[in-house]
Each structure stands twice: as C-alpha cells, then as structure tokens.
Amino acid sequence: MSVSIRPAAPADAPRLAALSTELGYPMTPEEAVERFAELSRHADHTLLVADEGGGPVGWIQVSRTRVFEAQAGAEIAGLVVAGSERGRGIGAALVAAAEEWAAARGCGALRVRCNVVRKRAHDFYRRERFRELKEQKVFERKIGG
C-alpha cells in the first residue's frame, strides 16, 4: 500500500466533499472548506486523510470526547474510503492513525457510532478490534427557526 496518512489541508476540500457525498452525506467543496476551517480551530479534533500522491482516497475525523461518566476517550466522527479503494487496508491505516492521535492526548478508548444499516462497516470495525457496547437510537431537535 503506497498511501500516506496526513492531516487534511484546505486544498483537499473538493476531494473531501466528494468522499463525504459518496458516504451518503452530500457536501459541496465550499461547505468542505467552511467545515474544515471550523474543525481546524479546535485542538481536540483532527481530520486525517489517506493520500496516494494524487490526493485523498479516504478520510477520518476524530474528536476527543468529554463525557462526565466515562474515562477520557476519543470518537471517530466519520470515516470513508473511496469505494474503488476499499479492501486495501486504507481504513485500517486511518483507524491506526486515529488511535495514535487519541493516545497522544491521553485517551484510554477510541469509540465509533455506526448506522445499523452499514453491515459492512460493522464487520470492518470488528476486524479492527472494536467491540460492540450497546445499541441506541439517535434523536435530534432542531435549534432556531
């Protein structure tokens, strides 16, 4: 595998947006620039990319979590590898980089929430030594108008 893992850069925005859209979360390059700028202002978040020399073929977002009832940890907020690149170890390399980032910040666990319909992703996380802790529902309440 000739992929390097590095922090995302503003120039990656078009590819990050395309990968997000492929995952099922449509995003324009302009939105990617704005979201990347917001994340970049917070040291407890990172966006890492898997780069094959021609730009990102995958990305992972990791955030340090602060939950009163749990030990210091980090959570994968998003992970995507281009469909044409899956099965090459890129996702595993991104997870390993996320774990390294989290460990360097004193985190004792790396967690991920995964949509119940993403069976292939569940298998991936199990192969990467994640264990299933619980099932839950996610509720959302819009703020403002």
ABEGO torsion letter per residue (X at the ends): XABBBBBBBAAAAAAAAAAAAAAGBBBBAAAAAAAAAAAAABAABBBBBBBAGAEBABBBBBBBBBBAABBBBBBBABBBBBAAABGAGAAAAAAAAAAAAAAAAGBABBBBBBBAABAAAAAAAAAAGBBBABBBBBBBBBBEX
